[in-house]
Amino acid sequence: MGDALLGALALMLVFEGLLPLINPRGWRSVFERVLQMNDGQIRFIGLFSVGLGLLLLLIWR
């Protein structure tokens, strides 16, 4: 279980680092747009991300 969690964390960090590595200007643009969103919109994105992640875990298991 611990190895799988560590592997998942490592894979997440790899994916998180790809966009700023490949396209730093686009990455900055995304964050500028996020700064213009209100709290409700950001919370919805977070909720959607958590829900999608849980759904993918259920399908995978």
C-alpha positions in Angstrom: 0.0 0.0 0.0 2.8 2.4 0.9 4.7 1.7 -2.3 1.6 2.3 -4.4 0.9 5.7 -2.6 4.5 6.8 -3.1 4.3 5.8 -6.8 1.1 7.7 -7.2 2.6 10.8 -5.6 5.7 10.5 -7.8 3.6 10.2 -11.0 1.5 13.2 -9.9 4.6 15.3 -9.5 5.8 14.2 -13.0 2.5 15.2 -14.6 2.4 18.5 -12.6 5.9 19.4 -13.8 5.3 18.7 -17.5 3.4 21.9 -18.4 5.8 24.4 -16.9 8.7 22.4 -18.4 7.2 22.3 -21.9 5.3 25.6 -22.0 6.1 28.0 -19.2 4.3 30.9 -20.9 1.1 28.9 -21.2 1.5 27.8 -17.6 1.8 31.4 -16.4 -1.3 32.3 -18.6 -3.3 29.6 -16.9 -2.5 30.9 -13.4 -3.3 34.5 -14.5 -6.8 33.2 -15.5 -7.1 31.4 -12.2 -6.4 34.6 -10.3 -9.3 36.2 -12.0 -11.8 33.5 -10.9 -13.9 33.8 -7.9 -13.7 31.4 -4.9 -16.8 29.4 -6.0 -15.4 28.7 -9.4 -12.1 27.5 -7.9 -13.9 25.3 -5.4 -16.0 23.8 -8.2 -12.8 22.9 -10.1 -11.4 21.3 -7.0 -14.6 19.4 -6.3 -14.6 18.2 -9.9 -11.0 17.1 -9.7 -11.5 15.2 -6.5 -14.6 13.5 -7.9 -12.9 12.5 -11.1 -9.9 11.2 -9.2 -12.2 9.1 -7.0 -14.1 7.8 -10.0 -10.9 6.8 -11.7 -9.7 5.0 -8.6 -13.0 3.1 -8.3 -12.7 2.0 -12.0 -9.1 1.1 -11.6 -9.7 -1.0 -8.5 
